[in-house]
Amino acid sequence: MQEVKEVKDIGKVQDKNFRRLRRGGFSVPLFSHFPSFHLLRSLSVSILVFSATLHSQTTQPAASAPLSHDLSGVWMQYPDGDIPGIPGMNAVDDRTRPPLTPWGKEKFDAARPLVGPRAVPGEENNPALRCDPDGPPKLLNLPNPFEIVQIPGRMLMFFELEHIWREIWMDGRPLPKDPDPTYLGYSVGRWEGDTFIVETIGFNDKLWDDSFGNPRSDQTQLTERYRRLNENTLELQIIIDDPKAYTKPWVSPPKLHKLERGWEIAEWFCVLDEEAAYDKVVRKPAGVAPAGKK
Amino acid sequence: MTEVEEVKEVQEIKEAEEGKQEHILRRARRSGFSVPLLPKLLLFPLPLLLLLSFFYFSPNLPAQTTPSTGASPWSHDLGGVWMPFPDKRENGEPVISGIEEKTRPPLTPWGQARFDAAIPFLGPRIQPGKENNPSLLCEPEAVPKSLILPNPFEIVQIPGRVFMFFEEFHLWRTIWTDGRALPKNPDPTYLGYSVGKWEGDTLVVETIGFNDKPWVDAYGNPRSEQMHLTERYRRVDHDTLELSIVIDDPKAYTKTWISSPRRFKFEPGWEIGEYFCTVDEEQDYAGRIRKPAGGGPSAAPQPDLKK
């Protein structure tokens, strides 16, 4: 059994993300516009003036930015996983997972993931191996692109993974009282300042929350907080409140996504024959599961 | 039946269907102009009403009622949830329409081999216990089959794109309407690559780049990676969408397969539900419903039932 660590400094992690973003977000695009360093040096004074202006701007409410209520586009996780340059599966971060309930523990122990320290070659029972649909929050955790399209009253999300789409109602309707349990649940969203908050209930308990076998019950209330930090960067924070599976709400640190202009979401369906072949060839090349994340 | 006879029969059916199509169009036009106008007019203040009535009775009227493309406010707007009208045989049995087997051209040898290998779970060719419809393994239904099953779909239009959301298997597809051309040599996929353009008040969708895995219908008719699919959508009145499907697949069929139009009803207030295919549920359903006593469904064609 892994040790569940309490992370008390989520705020710090979040702050670090902000800082990194501000540094990277403002400096890199600026520099890339100036191919000549000579030219850059001659402009250094104006840059200083500009950055001073920036500094004063960051204190203003971000809602004034023209893109703050527009999340549309194709988004891809920033490569900030444990392996350098590779997007990590940490939008649902199991280092911050609260203790499991007895029900949750039973489900967790029965789960045989493909990855991580608990992977047992040949015994994997990840529902994705049967091409069951992946739903949120796992869908948001995997390192594949998604597209957001905003239409009146609704936000549509298109995931490359398994060609899944979901809709988030933002016409002011409340969450339904007693929805039928589904893979994707029923989602409503609203803007609070420049943060788009999605609340989802009505999940079934067939899927895992992540790739490591952490369970999802039908009592899950999922909160996603989206914020477009600048034109190219979307921040997503996932909060899982599932009293049947976890003793406390599971708050993961925010994860950043990069805008990918010109990308189109390709067709990728899960098909049983192909999945079994992939499993044989790629996932377990010599009968051994790939190295775990921890 | 010789090929000449078959061709003649197809021609006769086509002519009959064209006549039916005209009739549908006429009926739709009649209702389309009269019904929605009236309640709107009642909301207008009296002076405006008088003004409008002046135009209404003006000599320009006959010119206005002749069908002009793009005249109605919804003619370039296909947005909404659409449900196929229940088509029925004379004996009351529901039928799958949109792609009609009776208008199917002769198969090529490749197509025939594929067709013979396909064992559907409805229609006259069923073999209980041996069905191999790819949807039994939850493979995506894909177009054009998704368009003919008795389940609703939603259309959403945004600039440059039309989305279609099918309740069946929770599928979605993109139709690019930003003027781009079809790709030269696309990778074969279940849904293919689709571009659309308006011709008058008809949205013409062209799709290529299919793989040859799904069937085009529930009866095992094949599709190859050479299939060029054309869908013609026309909102004949506010509540009615008409779709004509043309399959041009020279690897599977000796001629172009032209089916008569199918109509869909506008369903405001409907939401597309979540209906995923999962293998356990699918096989459970196949065991209990499709083959309740190990026998298999009746030989009469039945709709591809919602699982």
Interface residues (C-beta under 8 A of the other chain):
Chain A: R130 C131 D132 P133 V149 I151 L156 F158 H163 I164 W165 T182 Y183 L184 E264 I265 E267 F269 V271 L272 D273
Chain B: L137 C138 E139 P140 V156 I158 F163 F165 H170 L171 W172 T174 T189 Y190 L191 E274 F276 T278 V279 D280
